[in-house]
Amino acid sequence: MSESPAVGGFCPGAGIRGVDSPPTFPDAADLIFDYERSEQPSGSNGILLLADGTRFEGRLFGSEVIAEGELVFTTGMCGYQESLTDPSFAGQVLTFTYPLLGNYGVHLGVSESSSVHPRGVVCREHMTSPDHRDSVGSVHDLLVAHNIPGIEGIDTRALTRRVREHGTLLCVFGPAERVEEMETILEELTTPDAEDLVAQVTCKVSTLLNPGAEDEDGLPLPRLAAIDCGVKHNILRELCTRFEVVWCPADMPLEEIFRDWAPDALFASNGPGDPAHPGAATDARRTLATAVRQGMPVMGICLGHQLMGLAAGLRTYKLRYGHRGSNQPVMDLDTGRVYITSQNHGFAVEDPVQGMLAPHPSGACSDASDNILGAEFRVRHINSNDGTVEGLDLLDKPAFTIQFHPEACPGPHDASPLFDRFQQIVAEHLGSPEAELVSSEGGS
């Protein structure tokens, strides 16, 4: 067995001024060191079955068990470790459109969570011998450590075209000799959107990540409650450079957050599944709406954006094949500037004028509802490809949302200043008389 890593884990409070002994959490790559690795995948014959009757033959790697879920694809040419550990992929079977997977291996301390979240991985070619001085293992090693199956040798171009034309669909894959079992599983398979996926990926207890964090002048940073709907580690890192951050479960009520932590602002993260699900996602939506009504500064990313859209009285709906990759163009309607962004979502907020754009053939969407924010809104960002809503600004409230991921830097750092925008909003709010009123009222 390999020796334990000298460096690993996830510690977003490390290196922050004023922070002593910040807590450390597991990183998905750490688990590679806790099992006996096989030298190479077996290369056993595998079968991928789609709900429309299509079948592909390939070779197995990772854990040789049966995978089942919703087939989606991502277009990024790198960042596969970040995708594999992104909680927003929970419930899905992830196809990589770039033909080579794993060439620079798996690295410590760069995962987006402590687990591998897709239920299966599909690719054209998997690299069994990655070439990078800092690699601690292959994608095969990472999948085996987390008991996730993979299949290679698949015509991913044909597979992607089918998803783009007909929409995401259910699938199953596994050992060729178990094909009859897989056919039965596929017949009975239901969409993972019906599951409470947010409850599966959120943290279990609230934790202060960088206690005593200070700015460059030695003054305490504002305290932010980050609602974890499936948050990525790099989002927490970015927040910890600007705020003293409390990592909170998605179902933690606002009054409890106020009682335990007394935050100055609220943040809602990315996450998997249907934003209108009646479970933990709805709990988080209520917390957001209450915070907005009380005048707290609020920012939402991805699922957090969708939850705010629902609270504003807009419907959310399932997209034909979603936006997943690191090259999604987004236009700021205020400036006309186009940002190249990283995205991972299968649902969208309807446009208040044009309605649902690029919907899934199933027609899945939420019911119409009332605006419970106590504020009006406007669309600030749209997707340049299909026109879907990518960001909302609330009027006369210190709150805004974005559908994309400003913490991810797909080459350019186009969208990262949006964290600075929120930091400025919080600073201005804390300098106002209204901020003192919200603080004194607490969670009432």
Residue pairs with C-beta under 8 A, 6 or more apart in sequence:
1 33
1 35
1 36
2 32
2 33
2 37
3 33
4 33
5 30
5 33
5 108
5 136
7 108
7 109
8 27
8 29
8 30
8 33
8 108
8 109
9 24
9 25
9 26
9 27
9 30
9 109
10 24
10 25
10 26
10 27
10 109
10 111
10 114
10 233
11 22
11 23
11 24
11 25
12 22
12 209
12 210
12 233
12 236
12 237
12 239
12 240
12 245
13 19
13 22
13 23
13 209
13 210
13 211
13 213
13 240
14 22
16 22
16 210
16 213
16 214
16 240
16 241
17 213
17 214
17 215
17 216
17 218
18 212
18 213
18 214
18 218
18 220
19 210
19 211
19 212
19 213
20 211
20 212
22 209
22 210
22 211
23 207
23 208
23 209
25 114
26 114
27 108
27 109
27 110
27 111
27 114
27 233
28 81
28 84
28 85
28 111
28 112
28 113
28 114
28 115
28 116
28 142
28 146
29 81
29 106
29 107
29 108
29 109
29 110
29 111
29 136
29 137
29 142
30 108
30 114
31 142
31 145
31 146
32 106
32 136
32 137
32 141
32 142
32 145
33 136
34 145
35 144
35 145
37 137
37 141
37 144
38 140
38 144
40 128
40 140
41 59
41 60
41 61
41 62
41 126
41 128
41 140
41 150
42 60
42 61
42 64
43 59
43 60
43 61
44 59
44 60
44 64
44 175
44 176
45 57
45 58
45 59
45 60
45 175
45 176
46 57
46 58
46 59
46 60
46 151
46 173
46 174
46 175
46 176
47 55
47 56
47 57
47 58
47 173
47 174
47 175
47 176
47 179
47 182
48 55
48 56
48 57
48 58
48 122
48 151
48 154
48 171
48 172
48 173
49 55
49 171
49 172
49 173
49 179
49 182
49 183
49 186
50 71
50 162
50 169
50 170
50 171
51 169
51 170
51 171
51 186
51 189
52 162
52 166
52 169
54 162
56 154
56 155
56 159
57 153
57 176
58 122
58 151
58 152
58 153
58 154
58 173
59 151
59 152
59 153
60 149
60 150
60 151
60 174
60 175
61 126
61 128
61 139
61 140
61 143
61 150
61 151
61 152
62 121
62 139
62 140
62 143
62 144
62 148
62 149
62 150
63 143
63 144
63 146
63 147
63 148
63 149
64 149
64 174
64 175
65 147
65 149
65 174
66 149
66 172
66 173
66 174
66 175
66 178
66 181
66 182
66 185
67 93
67 119
67 120
67 148
67 149
67 151
67 172
67 173
67 174
68 93
68 119
68 120
68 170
68 171
68 172
68 185
68 186
68 189
69 91
69 92
69 93
69 118
69 119
69 120
69 170
69 171
69 192
70 91
70 92
70 93
70 168
70 169
70 170
70 171
70 191
70 192
70 193
70 346
71 92
71 93
71 95
71 122
71 159
71 163
71 168
71 169
71 170
71 171
72 89
72 92
72 93
72 94
72 95
72 163
72 168
72 321
72 322
72 324
72 346
73 94
73 95
73 96
73 97
73 156
73 159
73 160
73 163
73 321
73 324
74 83
74 94
74 95
74 96
74 97
74 324
74 325
74 344
75 97
75 98
75 324
75 325
75 326
75 327
76 83
76 96
76 98
76 325
76 326
76 327
76 342
76 410
77 98
77 326
78 98
78 104
78 326
79 326
79 342
79 408
79 410
80 96
80 101
80 102
80 139
81 106
81 107
81 110
81 111
81 139
81 142
82 110
82 111
82 112
82 232
82 234
82 408
83 89
83 94
83 96
83 344
84 94
84 111
84 116
84 117
84 118
84 121
84 139
84 142
84 143
85 111
85 112
85 113
85 114
85 115
85 116
85 117
86 112
86 113
86 117
86 232
86 270
86 344
87 112
87 113
87 115
87 117
87 201
87 230
87 231
87 232
87 270
87 271
87 272
88 117
88 230
88 232
88 270
88 271
88 272
88 302
88 303
88 344
88 345
89 117
89 118
89 272
89 344
90 117
90 118
90 192
90 197
90 200
90 201
90 230
90 272
90 273
91 119
91 192
91 193
91 195
91 197
91 272
91 273
92 118
92 119
92 192
92 272
93 118
93 119
93 120
93 121
93 122
93 171
93 173
94 118
94 120
94 121
94 122
95 122
95 123
95 154
95 156
95 159
95 160
95 163
96 121
96 122
96 123
96 124
96 156
97 156
97 157
97 160
97 325
99 123
99 124
99 125
99 156
100 124
100 125
100 127
101 121
101 123
101 124
101 125
101 126
101 127
101 139
101 152
102 126
102 127
102 128
102 130
102 138
102 139
102 140
103 127
103 130
103 131
104 130
104 131
104 132
104 135
105 130
105 131
105 132
105 134
105 135
105 136
105 137
105 138
105 139
106 130
106 135
106 136
106 137
106 138
106 139
106 141
106 142
107 132
107 134
107 135
107 136
108 134
108 136
111 233
112 232
112 233
112 234
113 201
113 232
113 233
115 146
116 142
116 143
116 146
116 148
117 201
117 272
118 148
119 148
120 148
120 149
120 150
120 151
120 173
121 139
121 143
121 148
121 149
121 150
121 151
122 150
122 151
122 152
122 154
122 156
122 159
122 173
123 150
123 151
123 152
123 154
123 156
124 152
124 153
124 154
124 155
124 156
125 152
125 153
126 138
126 139
126 140
126 150
126 152
127 138
127 139
128 138
128 140
129 138
130 137
130 138
130 139
139 150
140 150
143 149
143 150
149 173
149 174
151 173
163 169
163 321
164 320
164 321
166 361
167 320
167 321
167 360
167 361
167 362
168 320
168 321
168 322
168 346
168 360
170 186
170 189
170 191
171 186
172 182
172 185
172 186
172 189
173 182
174 181
174 182
192 272
192 273
193 273
193 274
193 277
193 318
193 364
194 274
194 277
195 273
195 277
196 273
196 277
196 279
196 280
196 281
197 230
197 271
197 272
197 273
197 277
198 229
198 230
198 250
198 271
198 272
198 273
198 277
198 279
198 280
198 281
198 284
198 303
199 250
199 251
199 279
199 280
200 272
201 229
201 230
201 271
201 272
202 228
202 229
202 230
202 249
202 250
202 251
202 271
202 280
203 228
203 247
203 248
203 249
204 249
205 249
206 246
206 247
206 248
206 249
206 252
206 257
206 260
206 261
207 246
207 247
208 244
208 245
208 246
208 247
208 261
209 236
209 240
209 245
209 246
209 247
210 240
210 244
210 245
211 244
212 220
212 244
213 220
213 221
213 240
213 243
213 244
213 245
214 220
214 221
215 221
220 244
221 242
221 243
221 244
222 243
222 244
222 264
222 265
222 426
222 427
222 430
223 243
223 244
223 245
223 246
223 261
223 262
223 263
223 264
223 265
224 239
224 242
224 243
224 244
224 245
224 246
224 263
224 264
224 265
224 266
224 267
224 426
225 246
225 248
225 257
225 261
225 263
225 265
225 266
225 267
226 235
226 236
226 239
226 245
226 246
226 247
226 248
226 267
226 269
227 248
227 250
227 252
227 266
227 267
227 268
227 269
227 284
227 287
227 288
227 304
228 247
228 248
228 249
228 250
228 269
228 271
229 250
229 268
229 269
229 270
229 271
229 280
229 281
229 284
229 303
229 304
229 307
230 269
230 270
230 271
230 272
230 303
231 247
231 269
231 270
231 271
232 269
232 270
232 405
232 407
232 408
234 407
234 408
235 269
235 270
235 301
235 405
235 407
236 245
236 247
237 407
238 406
238 407
238 416
238 419
239 245
239 267
239 419
242 419
242 420
242 422
242 423
243 265
243 423
243 426
246 257
246 261
246 263
248 257
248 261
249 280
250 271
250 280
250 281
250 283
250 284
251 280
251 283
251 284
252 283
252 287
253 283
253 286
253 287
253 443
254 266
254 286
254 287
254 290
254 291
254 443
255 442
255 443
255 444
256 443
257 263
257 287
257 443
258 442
258 443
259 442
259 443
262 439
262 442
264 296
264 297
264 426
264 429
264 430
264 435
264 439
265 296
265 297
265 298
265 299
265 422
265 426
265 429
266 287
266 288
266 291
266 296
266 297
266 298
266 299
267 298
267 299
267 300
267 301
267 304
267 422
268 284
268 288
268 298
268 299
268 300
268 301
268 303
268 304
268 307
268 308
269 301
269 302
269 303
269 304
270 301
270 302
270 303
270 304
270 344
270 345
270 405
271 281
271 302
271 303
271 304
272 303
273 281
273 303
274 281
274 316
274 318
274 347
274 364
274 366
275 281
275 285
275 303
275 306
275 307
275 309
275 310
275 316
275 347
275 366
276 282
276 310
276 316
276 366
276 367
281 303
281 307
284 304
284 307
285 307
285 308
285 310
285 311
288 298
288 300
288 304
288 307
288 308
288 311
289 311
289 372
289 373
290 443
291 298
292 298
292 308
292 311
292 373
292 374
292 375
292 394
292 397
292 399
293 372
293 373
293 374
294 438
294 441
295 397
295 398
295 429
295 434
295 437
295 438
296 398
296 399
296 429
296 438
297 398
297 399
297 422
297 425
297 426
297 429
298 308
298 397
298 398
298 399
299 399
299 400
299 401
299 422
299 425
300 307
300 308
300 400
300 401
300 402
301 401
301 402
301 403
301 404
301 405
301 406
301 407
302 343
302 344
302 345
302 402
302 403
302 404
302 405
303 345
304 401
305 349
305 391
305 392
305 401
305 402
305 403
306 316
306 345
306 347
306 348
306 349
306 403
308 373
308 392
308 394
308 399
308 401
309 316
309 349
309 350
309 389
309 392
309 401
310 316
310 349
310 366
310 369
311 371
311 372
311 373
312 371
312 373
312 377
312 392
312 394
313 368
313 369
313 370
313 371
313 372
314 349
314 350
314 352
315 349
315 350
315 356
315 365
315 366
315 367
315 368
315 369
316 347
316 348
316 349
316 350
316 365
316 366
317 347
317 348
317 350
317 356
317 359
317 360
317 363
317 364
317 365
317 366
318 346
318 347
318 359
318 360
318 362
318 364
318 365
319 345
319 346
319 347
319 348
319 358
319 359
319 360
319 388
320 358
320 359
320 360
320 361
321 346
322 344
322 345
322 346
322 347
323 343
323 344
323 345
323 383
323 388
323 403
324 343
324 344
324 345
324 346
325 342
325 343
326 341
326 342
326 408
326 410
326 411
327 340
327 410
328 340
328 341
328 342
328 343
328 383
328 385
328 404
329 338
329 339
329 340
329 341
329 383
329 384
329 385
330 338
330 339
330 341
330 381
330 382
330 383
330 384
330 390
330 391
330 403
330 404
330 415
331 337
331 338
331 339
331 381
331 382
331 383
331 384
332 338
332 339
332 380
332 381
332 391
333 379
333 380
333 381
333 382
334 380
338 384
339 404
339 414
339 415
340 410
340 411
340 412
340 414
341 404
341 405
341 406
341 408
341 410
341 414
341 415
342 404
342 405
342 408
342 409
342 410
343 403
343 404
343 405
344 405
345 403
348 356
348 357
348 358
348 388
348 389
348 403
349 388
349 389
349 392
349 403
350 356
350 357
350 365
350 389
351 357
351 379
351 387
351 388
351 389
352 379
354 387
356 365
357 386
357 387
357 388
358 386
358 387
358 388
359 365
373 394
373 397
374 397
375 394
375 395
375 396
375 397
375 399
376 394
376 395
376 396
377 392
377 393
377 394
377 395
378 392
378 393
378 395
379 389
379 391
379 392
380 391
380 392
380 393
380 400
381 389
381 390
381 391
381 402
381 403
381 404
382 388
382 389
382 390
382 391
383 389
383 390
383 403
388 403
389 403
390 402
390 403
390 404
391 400
391 401
391 402
391 403
391 404
392 400
392 401
393 399
393 400
394 400
398 425
398 426
398 428
398 429
400 421
400 422
400 425
402 415
402 418
404 415
405 415
406 415
406 416
406 417
406 418
406 419
407 416
407 419
409 416
429 435
